[in-house]
Protein backbone atom coordinates (compact mmCIF):
# COMPACT_ATOMS: atom_id res chain seq x y z
CA UNK A 1 0.00 0.00 0.00
CA UNK A 2 1.29 3.46 -0.88
CA UNK A 3 2.71 5.67 1.85
CA UNK A 4 1.12 8.61 0.00
CA UNK A 5 -2.62 9.16 0.04
CA UNK A 6 -3.06 11.75 -2.70
CA UNK A 7 -0.75 11.67 -5.71
CA UNK A 8 -0.67 14.06 -8.65
CA UNK A 9 0.93 13.17 -11.98
CA UNK A 10 2.11 16.17 -14.02
CA UNK A 11 3.08 15.29 -17.58
CA UNK A 12 4.30 17.01 -20.72
CA UNK A 13 1.16 17.67 -22.73
CA UNK A 14 2.83 17.34 -26.15
CA UNK A 15 4.32 13.86 -25.57
CA UNK A 16 1.90 11.01 -26.36
CA UNK A 17 4.26 8.55 -24.68
CA UNK A 18 3.92 10.56 -21.46
CA UNK A 19 0.16 9.98 -21.54
CA UNK A 20 0.76 6.25 -22.05
CA UNK A 21 3.02 6.19 -19.00
CA UNK A 22 0.40 7.98 -16.90
CA UNK A 23 -2.09 5.22 -17.76
CA UNK A 24 0.45 2.49 -17.00
CA UNK A 25 1.35 3.94 -13.60
CA UNK A 26 -2.26 4.36 -12.54
CA UNK A 27 -3.06 0.82 -13.68
CA UNK A 28 -0.14 -0.61 -11.70
CA UNK A 29 -0.33 1.50 -8.53
CA UNK A 30 -3.83 2.97 -8.56
CA UNK A 31 -5.11 1.08 -5.52
CA UNK A 32 -4.52 2.50 -2.06
CA UNK A 33 -4.29 6.19 -3.04
CA UNK A 34 -6.23 8.94 -4.80
CA UNK A 35 -4.61 9.93 -8.09
CA UNK A 36 -5.14 12.97 -10.31
CA UNK A 37 -3.41 14.13 -13.48
CA UNK A 38 -2.67 17.40 -15.25
CA UNK A 39 -0.41 18.72 -17.98
CA UNK A 40 2.31 21.21 -17.10
CA UNK A 41 0.24 23.88 -18.86
CA UNK A 42 -2.95 23.22 -16.87
CA UNK A 43 -1.27 22.68 -13.51
CA UNK A 44 -1.80 26.15 -12.07
CA UNK A 45 -5.58 25.76 -12.44
CA UNK A 46 -5.65 22.68 -10.19
CA UNK A 47 -5.44 24.52 -6.86
CA UNK A 48 -7.86 22.27 -4.95
CA UNK A 49 -6.06 19.09 -5.98
CA UNK A 50 -2.65 20.63 -5.28
CA UNK A 51 -3.69 21.71 -1.78
CA UNK A 52 -4.62 18.11 -0.91
CA UNK A 53 -1.61 16.45 -2.58
CA UNK A 54 1.25 14.81 -0.67
CA UNK A 55 3.33 13.66 -3.68
CA UNK A 56 3.78 14.93 -7.24
CA UNK A 57 5.17 12.68 -9.98
CA UNK A 58 6.38 14.47 -13.09
CA UNK A 59 6.74 12.90 -16.53
CA UNK A 60 8.77 14.93 -19.03
CA UNK A 61 12.01 16.86 -18.83
CA UNK A 62 13.45 19.39 -16.41
CA UNK A 63 10.98 21.99 -17.70
CA UNK A 64 8.09 19.88 -16.44
CA UNK A 65 9.81 19.55 -13.07
CA UNK A 66 10.37 23.31 -12.85
CA UNK A 67 6.69 24.01 -13.40
CA UNK A 68 5.71 21.42 -10.82
CA UNK A 69 8.24 22.78 -8.32
CA UNK A 70 6.64 26.23 -8.39
CA UNK A 71 3.41 24.68 -7.17
CA UNK A 72 4.92 21.99 -4.92
CA UNK A 73 7.48 24.07 -2.99
CA UNK A 74 5.04 26.49 -1.29
CA UNK A 75 2.95 23.48 -0.22
CA UNK A 76 5.99 21.46 0.96
CA UNK A 77 5.10 18.59 -1.39
CA UNK A 78 7.94 16.31 -2.63
CA UNK A 79 8.49 15.58 -6.32
CA UNK A 80 9.48 12.34 -8.04
CA UNK A 81 10.79 13.10 -11.53
CA UNK A 82 10.51 10.64 -14.43
CA UNK A 83 12.72 11.68 -17.33
CA UNK A 84 11.51 11.81 -20.92
CA UNK A 85 13.87 14.63 -21.85
CA UNK A 86 17.44 14.54 -23.09
CA UNK A 87 19.49 15.34 -20.01
CA UNK A 88 17.18 15.49 -17.00
CA UNK A 89 19.51 16.63 -14.21
CA UNK A 90 16.64 16.91 -11.75
CA UNK A 91 14.88 13.67 -12.72
CA UNK A 92 15.20 10.50 -10.68
CA UNK A 93 13.97 7.68 -12.95
CA UNK A 94 14.24 7.05 -16.69
CA UNK A 95 10.88 6.55 -18.38
CA UNK A 96 11.74 3.02 -19.53
CA UNK A 97 12.20 1.91 -15.91
CA UNK A 98 9.40 3.89 -14.30
CA UNK A 99 6.61 1.32 -14.10
CA UNK A 100 8.80 -1.16 -12.26
CA UNK A 101 10.66 1.33 -10.06
CA UNK A 102 8.03 3.81 -8.87
CA UNK A 103 6.65 1.36 -6.30
CA UNK A 104 9.85 1.55 -4.21
CA UNK A 105 9.33 5.30 -3.80
CA UNK A 106 5.61 4.98 -3.09
CA UNK A 107 6.45 2.62 -0.24
CA UNK A 108 8.24 5.47 1.55
CA UNK A 109 11.81 4.24 1.13
CA UNK A 110 13.34 7.35 -0.47
CA UNK A 111 15.42 10.05 1.17
CA UNK A 112 14.38 13.70 0.82
CA UNK A 113 16.64 15.96 -1.23
CA UNK A 114 15.98 19.65 -0.44
CA UNK A 115 16.99 22.26 -3.01
CA UNK A 116 17.29 25.97 -2.27
CA UNK A 117 15.38 28.54 -4.31
CA UNK A 118 15.77 32.24 -5.06
CA UNK A 119 13.37 35.10 -4.49
CA UNK A 120 13.36 38.09 -6.84
CA UNK A 121 11.52 41.26 -5.81
CA UNK A 122 10.99 43.70 -8.66
CA UNK A 123 11.54 47.24 -7.47
CA UNK A 124 14.16 45.99 -5.05
CA UNK A 125 12.93 47.90 -2.01
CA UNK A 126 10.51 45.31 -0.62
CA UNK A 127 7.58 47.71 -0.88
CA UNK A 128 4.12 46.26 -0.36
CA UNK A 129 2.69 44.95 -3.59
CA UNK A 130 6.04 44.79 -5.40
CA UNK A 131 6.04 41.89 -7.90
CA UNK A 132 7.83 38.84 -6.46
CA UNK A 133 9.05 35.75 -8.30
CA UNK A 134 10.65 32.50 -7.14
CA UNK A 135 13.16 30.38 -9.04
CA UNK A 136 14.55 26.89 -8.54
CA UNK A 137 17.05 27.20 -11.39
CA UNK A 138 17.78 30.82 -12.18
CA UNK A 139 16.69 34.42 -12.45
CA UNK A 140 17.80 36.08 -15.69
CA UNK A 141 17.84 39.69 -16.78
CA UNK A 142 18.31 39.85 -20.53
CA UNK A 143 17.77 42.14 -23.47
CA UNK A 144 14.20 42.25 -24.72
CA UNK A 145 12.76 42.11 -28.23
CA UNK A 146 15.17 44.76 -29.52
CA UNK A 147 18.65 43.30 -30.03
CA UNK A 148 20.68 45.97 -28.28
CA UNK A 149 23.24 45.82 -25.51
CA UNK A 150 21.99 46.42 -21.97
CA UNK A 151 23.94 47.30 -18.85
CA UNK A 152 23.26 45.60 -15.51
CA UNK A 153 24.58 47.38 -12.45
CA UNK A 154 25.40 44.69 -9.86
CA UNK A 155 25.52 45.37 -6.11
CA UNK A 156 26.28 42.65 -3.52
CA UNK A 157 25.40 43.32 0.13
CA UNK A 158 25.39 47.05 -0.56
CA UNK A 159 28.79 47.03 -2.30
CA UNK A 160 29.16 47.72 -6.02
CA UNK A 161 30.57 44.66 -7.82
CA UNK A 162 30.41 45.39 -11.55
CA UNK A 163 28.48 46.95 -14.40
CA UNK A 164 27.95 44.10 -16.84
CA UNK A 165 27.49 45.40 -20.37
CA UNK A 166 26.25 42.82 -22.86
CA UNK A 167 23.22 40.58 -23.28
CA UNK A 168 22.38 40.35 -19.57
CA UNK A 169 23.05 38.44 -16.36
CA UNK A 170 22.06 35.03 -14.99
CA UNK A 171 21.72 34.47 -11.25
CA UNK A 172 21.59 30.72 -10.59
CA UNK A 173 21.12 28.39 -7.66
CA UNK A 174 23.30 25.32 -7.23
CA UNK A 175 20.50 23.33 -8.88
CA UNK A 176 20.47 25.76 -11.80
CA UNK A 177 24.24 25.63 -12.23
CA UNK A 178 23.77 22.66 -14.60
CA UNK A 179 21.40 24.67 -16.79
CA UNK A 180 21.79 28.04 -18.46
CA UNK A 181 24.95 28.99 -16.57
CA UNK A 182 26.69 25.76 -17.57
CA UNK A 183 26.03 26.55 -21.23
CA UNK A 184 27.62 29.97 -20.63
CA UNK A 185 30.77 28.35 -19.26
CA UNK A 186 29.89 28.70 -15.59
CA UNK A 187 30.86 26.21 -12.85
CA UNK A 188 28.78 23.27 -11.66
CA UNK A 189 28.02 23.49 -7.94
CA UNK A 190 27.14 20.77 -5.46
CA UNK A 191 23.33 20.57 -5.81
CA UNK A 192 22.75 20.88 -2.07
CA UNK A 193 24.92 23.98 -1.70
CA UNK A 194 23.15 27.02 -0.31
CA UNK A 195 25.39 29.41 -2.27
CA UNK A 196 24.35 30.95 -5.58
CA UNK A 197 26.20 32.48 -8.49
CA UNK A 198 26.21 35.37 -10.94
CA UNK A 199 27.14 34.76 -14.57
CA UNK A 200 27.09 37.52 -17.21
CA UNK A 201 25.82 36.78 -20.72
CA UNK A 202 28.05 37.73 -23.66
CA UNK A 203 29.66 40.68 -21.89
CA UNK A 204 31.71 43.19 -23.85
CA UNK A 205 35.38 43.95 -23.34
CA UNK A 206 37.29 42.11 -20.59
CA UNK A 207 34.90 42.05 -17.63
CA UNK A 208 35.45 39.09 -15.36
CA UNK A 209 33.29 36.04 -15.81
CA UNK A 210 31.17 35.87 -12.66
CA UNK A 211 31.19 35.12 -8.94
CA UNK A 212 29.76 32.72 -6.35
CA UNK A 213 27.90 34.37 -3.46
CA UNK A 214 27.31 33.01 0.02
CA UNK A 215 23.77 32.02 0.90
CA UNK A 216 23.10 35.04 3.13
CA UNK A 217 24.07 37.61 0.49
CA UNK A 218 21.56 39.96 -1.05
CA UNK A 219 22.02 40.94 -4.67
CA UNK A 220 20.59 44.01 -6.33
CA UNK A 221 20.55 44.34 -10.11
CA UNK A 222 19.65 47.61 -11.83
CA UNK A 223 19.09 47.61 -15.56
CA UNK A 224 20.14 50.45 -17.84
CA UNK A 225 18.71 50.13 -21.33
CA UNK A 226 17.28 52.15 -24.19
CA UNK A 227 14.54 49.57 -24.75
CA UNK A 228 12.71 47.35 -22.23
CA UNK A 229 14.66 44.36 -20.90
CA UNK A 230 13.15 41.09 -19.63
CA UNK A 231 13.30 39.46 -16.22
CA UNK A 232 12.76 35.69 -16.39
CA UNK A 233 12.42 33.18 -13.56
CA UNK A 234 13.16 29.56 -14.51
CA UNK A 235 12.65 30.41 -18.16
CA UNK A 236 8.88 30.79 -18.12
CA UNK A 237 7.86 33.57 -15.71
CA UNK A 238 8.63 36.79 -17.58
CA UNK A 239 8.37 40.43 -16.53
CA UNK A 240 9.34 43.55 -18.47
CA UNK A 241 11.93 45.94 -16.97
CA UNK A 242 12.50 49.54 -18.02
CA UNK A 243 15.57 51.73 -17.72
CA UNK A 244 16.58 52.31 -14.10
CA UNK A 245 14.38 49.55 -12.68
CA UNK A 246 15.98 47.24 -10.12
CA UNK A 247 15.51 43.70 -8.84
CA UNK A 248 16.57 42.46 -5.40
CA UNK A 249 17.52 38.76 -5.23
CA UNK A 250 18.02 36.64 -2.12
CA UNK A 251 17.30 33.20 -0.72
CA UNK A 252 13.65 32.23 -0.77
CA UNK A 253 11.89 30.97 2.34
CA UNK A 254 10.60 27.95 0.42
CA UNK A 255 12.53 24.93 -0.89
CA UNK A 256 11.86 22.30 -3.54
CA UNK A 257 12.03 18.72 -2.28
CA UNK A 258 12.75 15.61 -4.35
CA UNK A 259 12.60 11.87 -3.65
CA UNK A 260 15.98 10.17 -4.11
CA UNK A 261 17.24 6.60 -3.98
CA UNK A 262 20.98 6.84 -4.49
CA UNK A 263 23.51 8.50 -2.23
CA UNK A 264 24.32 12.19 -2.57
CA UNK A 265 27.70 11.63 -4.23
CA UNK A 266 26.00 9.86 -7.16
CA UNK A 267 25.33 13.34 -8.56
CA UNK A 268 28.91 13.56 -9.82
CA UNK A 269 28.85 10.27 -11.71
CA UNK A 270 25.48 11.26 -13.15
CA UNK A 271 26.99 14.56 -14.26
CA UNK A 272 29.72 12.77 -16.21
CA UNK A 273 27.22 10.40 -17.78
CA UNK A 274 24.63 13.01 -18.72
CA UNK A 275 27.19 15.37 -20.24
CA UNK A 276 29.02 12.57 -22.07
CA UNK A 277 32.29 13.17 -20.24
CA UNK A 278 34.86 10.40 -19.74
CA UNK A 279 34.17 8.45 -16.54
CA UNK A 280 36.94 5.85 -16.78
CA UNK A 281 40.66 6.42 -16.54
CA UNK A 282 42.70 6.81 -19.70
CA UNK A 283 44.67 3.67 -20.60
CA UNK A 284 48.31 3.83 -19.52
CA UNK A 285 51.16 2.70 -21.69
CA UNK A 286 53.35 0.05 -20.00
CA UNK A 287 56.76 1.26 -18.97
CA UNK A 288 59.87 -0.11 -20.57
CA UNK A 289 62.56 -1.72 -18.42
CA UNK A 290 64.65 1.39 -18.73
CA UNK A 291 62.00 3.70 -17.27
CA UNK A 292 62.42 4.95 -13.75
CA UNK A 293 59.77 5.85 -11.19
CA UNK A 294 61.94 8.70 -10.03
CA UNK A 295 61.33 12.24 -11.19
N, C-alpha and C positions, 0 to 999 in steps of 0.2 A: 504493500500500500504506500502511496506517495506521502512524503513528509510535508508536501505543500498542498494546500486545500484549494487554492484558486490560481490557475496558471494561464497566463496570456501568451499567445504565440504571435510575434510580429514578423511578417515576412515581406520580402521585396515583391511589390505588386506586379512587376514586369517580367518575372521569372516563373514560367509555368511549372518548372521542376520544384520550385519552392512550395507551390500549392500542393503538389503531389506529396511532398515530404510532410506538410501539415497534416494531410489526411492519414498518412502512414503512422505518424506519432500519436495522433488521437485514437486511431484504431488499436495501437499496441498498448498505450498507457492511459486510455480514457477513463477507466474505472478508478474510483477512489478519490477523484478530484473534479472540480468544476473547471472547464476549459473554455476560453474564448479566443477569437482570432481577429487580427486586423492587419492591414497593410501599413507600411511606414508612412504613407501619405494620409491615411485616415486615423492614425493613432491618437492625435490630439483631441479628436472628437469623442473619444471613449473614456471620458472622465470617470463615470460611475464604475466601470469595470476596473479601471486603473486603481481607483481608491480602495477596491476590495482585493487587489491582487497581491500575492506574496512571492511570486516568481514570474519573470518574463524570459521566454525563450525567443531568440531572434534567429531568423533564417535569411541569409543574404551576405553582404560584405560588411566592412567596417562602417559604411554609411548608415546601414540599417541599425547597427549597434548604437551609433551616435544619436540617432533620432530616439531610440528607445531609452537611452541613458538620460536624456533631458526630461523624460517623464518619470523614469524609475528613481533617479537620485533624490528628488525632493520627497519622495514617498518611502525612501529607504528600502527599496525592493531590489533584490539581486537579479543579475542577468546571466543567462547561459547562452553563449553565442555559438551558432552553427554556421560554418563558413561555406558560402557559395561564391565568394569573390576570388580574386587572384592572390592576394597576399594575406589579408585577414589577421593582422597583428593582435587584435583584441578578441578574436574568436577562440573558442576552446575545442570544438569538435569539427572535423571535416564532414561534409554532408553525406558522403558515402558510408560513414561509420555511425551516423547519428541514431538510427533506429535501434541499433544494438546497444549503444553506449549511454543514451540519455537516462535509462533506468537507474544507473549507478548514482547519478546526481539527484534524481528524484527521491532516492532513498535517504538523502541527507548526509552522504559521505564526504561531500566536497568541502574544501577550505574556502574562506571568504577572502577575496583579493580586493582591497579598497584602493581606489584611484582618486587622487586629488583633482579638483576642478578650479577654474578661474572665474572670477566675477569681474565684469566690465561695466562701469557706470558711466554713461554718456553725459558729459557736462563736467564730470570729474570732481564736483564739489559735494556730492552726496545730498544734494537738495531733494526735498520731498517731491516725488513724482518724476525724478530723472530716470530716463530709460535705463534698464539694467538687463544685462545678458549674462548667461553662464556658458562655459565651454569646458568640455572634457579634453579636447585636443588642442585647440588654439584659438586665439583672437587675432585677426589680421586687419590691419589698416592698409588699404591699397588704393591705387588710382582708380577712378570711376570709368564712365563710358568714354571720356575723352582721354586719348593716349598721350598724356603729358606728365612730366616729372612732378612729384609732390615732395614736400619736405616734412619730416616728422621729428619734431622736437621731443627729446627723450629725457625724462627726469626720474631718477631713482632715489627714493627716500628723501625728496626735497633737494637733491643735488643734480645739477645738469650733467648728463652723460655724453650725449652726442646729438647732432642734427643730421639725421639720415636723409640724404637727398637721392631719390631714385624712384622705384616702383612701390615702395611701402615698407612695412615692418610686420613680422610675425612674432607673436608672443605665445610660446607653447609650453604646455605641461610636460612632465616626463612621459606620460602616455602619448602625447602628440609629437614627441621628438622623433618618432618613427614615421611621421606623416610628411606634411608640407616642409617642415624644417630640414628633414633628412634629404629631400630632393634639392634643397638649396645649399647642401653641403654642411649642414649643422650636425652637432654631435648627437649620438643616441644616449639617453640617460636611463639609469635603472628605473623601471616602470613604477616602483613604489617610492621613489624619491619625492620629497615635498618641494624641492626647488623647481624653478621654472626658468625659461631662457628667452632671450631676445635675439632675433635673427633678421637683419635687413634683407630686402629683396632688391637685387640688381642695383646696388648703390653706385653712385658715380665717384670718380676719383679714387682715393686710397683709404677710405674710411675703414676702420677695423670691422671684423666680420661678425661680432655679436658677443654676448655675455650670458653667464648663468647667474641668476639671482637667488638669494636665500628665500626660504618660504615666507618669512615675515616681511619681506620688502613690499613696498607699494610703488607702483610704476604709473607715471602720468605721461601720456602721449598727446601732443598738440599738433594738429595738422595745419600745414600752410600750403594752400593750393589755389590756383586760379579757377579751377572747376571743381565741383563736388567730388570728394573721395568716398570710399565705401568701407564701413566697418562690418566685418563678418565674424560670426562665432560658429566654429565647427563647420564652416563652409556652407551653411544653409540659413542662418539667421543674419539678415543683412539690414544695415541702417546707413543712411546717407549722412556724411559729415561735410560741413562747409568750412571755409577758411577761418582759422582761429579757434575752432571747436576742439575740445579736449576730451580724453577718455582716461579714467582712472581704473587701473587693473590691480587686483590683489587676489589672495586665496579666497575661494568661496567657502561658505559654511557647510555646503553639502558635498557629498562624495558619491562617486559611482562605485558599485560593488559587483564583482563578478564571481561566479563559481569556478573553482579550479581543482584539478586533480593532481597535476604534477607539482614538484617542488619549485620554489621560487627561482632557483638558478637555471631551470629549464628554459627560461626566457632567452638566455644567450645562445643556446644551441638552436632554438627556434629562429632567432634572428639570422644566424648563418644560413639555415636551411631556406628560410623565406626569401632572403635576398640573393640566394645562389652563390654565397661565398664558400670558399674551401673550408671544410670542417675536419679534414684529416691532414696529418703532417705530410710535407713534401718528402718523396723518397730520397734517401741519402746514398750517395755513391760510396762503395766500399773503399777503405783506405788501402793503399799499397803498403808493402812491407817497409818501405823506406820512409813512410809518413811518421811524424812524431805528434804526440798529444800535446807537446809543449808549445807555448806561444813564443 
